[in-house]
Amino acid sequence: MLKEQEFLGITFSDGTMNDVRTRLHEMVDANTYSYVVTPNVDNVVSFHDASYPKTQEIYSKAGLTLCDSKVLSILGRFLGVRMRPCTGSDLTRSLIENPLYDGCRMAVLGPPREDFDVLRQKYPASDIRYLPAPARLTIGTPEWDETVDGAMSAEWDLLFVCITFPKQENIVYDLLTRGCSRGVAFCVGASIDFLTGKQVRAPRIYTTLGLEWLHRLLSNPKRMWKRYLVKGPKIFPIMFRYAWKKFRNKA
């Protein structure tokens, strides 16, 4: 059974992959629309940044919030919060390799068509559909509205939205505000890239030590240096302020 725990202003659900899959099955069976967010350190920093005003609202409406970061999990332990990482990549792999139930209709939005074709060939037994989206999608444009409307009119039980933060979060939120009637959508970033082999996940030793971020930095320093060396460390003053507030409230 999943346990809800608040950390850094966000309510995370902690449990095993089986616990998560059980909850997702319940969410689909509810025959309503909901979405899943998977915050990592970068997302949590943005959550506390006024430059991303909708993030707190989007996270507050999520049907399920899963910890996508070993680093966040380690930081939580210092304050007695247990959050077993359930990364978007692991969750996506689990659901595509082993669908929730027979006949589960899954759709992917974000990757190029050729990448989806690789995914489809790799998992021929799974019912996976392709939803088109422009390569450089911009929030609030006609192309944005067309993409969201296309997702609303398509038939799916699970929708994997694989675009950069915060665009994917805005897409799943727009589906909610525009009245999407059923299904569960996931904000899972580059998850499909890992399944198709377009990107390579960090060796297990990096993941075990909470250093997957270092592997990604070393693999693509030009793209990742600002995220991990400038923005990422901002998590520590956020955590300090959070811990100090909790301490003062207990005093």
Secondary structure, DSSP 4 states (H G I P E B T S, - for coil): --EEEEETTEEEEE--HHHHHHHHHHHHHTTSEEEEE---HHHHHHHT-TTSTTHHHHHHT-SEE----HHHHHHHHHTT-------HHHHHHHHHHS-SSTT--EEEESS-HHHHHHHHHH-TTS-EEEE---TT--TTSHHHHHHHHHHHHS--SEEEE-S-TTHHHHHHHHHHHTT--SEEEEE-TTHHHHHHTSS-PPPHHHHHTT-HHHHHHHHSHHHHHHIIIIIGGGHHHHHHHHHHHHHHHH-
